[in-house]
Amino acid sequence: MVWRKGWLIYLCFATFIEIFSITGGMSLDKVDRQLLSMLQKDGTLSLNELAEAVNLTTTPCWKRLKKLEESGIIKQRVALLDPEQLGLSFIAFVMVIPI
């Protein structure tokens, strides 16, 4: 595979534009990305655990999380359930079209 400087610059610029537009102009630093990564892996982590992992005290960590929620980057916190444990044998996808 051959890489050309123009392609690499284009890819970096395209990625920047995508991130910039996704975040609504908000720039994500290393700590924000670490917090997001940790929450994606385990949404039950406490504020203390998150703050300790990114070397912050709880107040600045909470402010960052609040900013990520208010900007829409964190949309919601959910629990993924195991259908078999709940006794659900199948899942049906239904689309209703008005006549």
C-alpha positions in Angstrom: 0.0 0.0 0.0 1.4 3.4 -1.0 0.7 6.4 1.2 1.0 9.9 -0.2 1.2 13.0 1.8 -1.9 14.5 0.2 -4.0 11.5 1.1 -2.8 11.5 4.7 -3.5 15.2 5.1 -6.9 14.7 3.6 -7.7 11.8 5.9 -6.6 13.7 9.0 -8.6 16.8 7.9 -11.7 14.6 7.1 -11.4 13.0 10.6 -11.0 16.4 12.2 -14.1 17.7 10.3 -16.1 14.6 11.3 -15.1 14.9 15.0 -15.7 18.7 14.9 -19.1 18.3 13.4 -20.1 15.4 15.7 -19.1 17.3 18.8 -20.8 20.5 17.7 -17.6 22.4 17.6 -16.5 21.1 21.0 -12.9 19.9 21.0 -12.2 16.6 22.9 -8.9 16.3 24.7 -7.2 13.2 25.9 -9.0 13.2 29.2 -12.4 13.5 27.5 -11.6 10.6 25.2 -10.4 8.5 28.1 -13.6 9.1 30.0 -15.7 8.2 27.0 -13.7 5.1 26.4 -14.1 4.0 30.0 -17.8 4.7 30.1 -18.3 2.7 26.9 -16.6 -0.3 28.4 -18.4 0.0 31.8 -21.2 2.5 32.3 -21.4 1.6 36.0 -18.1 3.1 37.0 -18.5 5.6 39.8 -17.4 9.2 39.6 -14.6 8.5 42.0 -13.3 5.6 39.8 -13.5 7.7 36.7 -11.7 10.7 38.3 -9.0 8.5 39.7 -8.3 6.8 36.4 -7.8 10.1 34.6 -5.9 11.8 37.4 -8.6 14.4 38.3 -10.5 15.2 41.4 -14.2 14.5 41.4 -15.4 18.0 40.7 -13.5 18.7 37.4 -14.4 15.1 36.3 -18.1 15.7 37.0 -17.9 19.0 35.1 -16.4 17.3 32.1 -19.1 14.5 32.1 -21.8 17.2 32.5 -20.3 19.1 29.5 -20.2 15.9 27.4 -23.9 15.2 28.3 -25.0 18.7 27.6 -23.3 18.8 24.2 -25.0 15.6 23.2 -21.9 13.5 23.0 -23.2 11.3 25.8 -26.8 10.8 24.9 -28.0 8.4 27.6 -26.8 5.7 30.0 -28.4 2.4 29.4 -28.3 -1.2 30.8 -28.0 -4.0 28.3 -30.2 -6.9 29.3 -29.8 -10.6 28.5 -32.9 -11.8 26.8 -32.3 -15.5 27.7 -32.1 -14.6 31.4 -35.4 -12.8 31.1 -37.1 -15.8 29.4 -37.4 -14.1 26.0 -37.1 -16.7 23.4 -37.1 -14.5 20.3 -37.0 -10.9 19.1 -39.4 -9.6 16.4 -38.8 -6.5 14.3 -42.0 -5.1 13.1 -42.6 -2.2 10.7 -46.1 -0.7 10.6 -47.0 1.3 7.4 -50.1 3.5 7.5 -52.6 2.8 4.7 
